[in-house]
Amino acid sequence: MGTPATEPVQAKQPALTLPAGTPEQQQLEKDTAGLLQLVRELKAEVDKAGKDTLSLAAVRKADEIQKLAKNLKERMREREQEPGNKP
């Protein structure tokens, strides 16, 4: 069992229906993997910085994460609004 910060969040929300292998699905998977990598890099940067210190690289990485997460969220919401994607 991991710490709460490392355990995946299990959402109890209905899933969007995206056919496997579609360009949209592939892009979402690619972007989510990229987001995960950025988060891991940020954690390493914060761990390396130590207490009461935050590097400019960590701040930039956090901005990058925020932009990518917002973009993913917007695209998922757009997919949710399309006909045939309602639960």
ABEGO torsion letter per residue (X at the ends): XBBAAABBBBBABBBBBBBBGBAAAAAAAAAAAAAAAAAAAAAAAAAAAEBGBBBAAAAAAAAAAAAAAAAAAAAAAAAAABBGABX
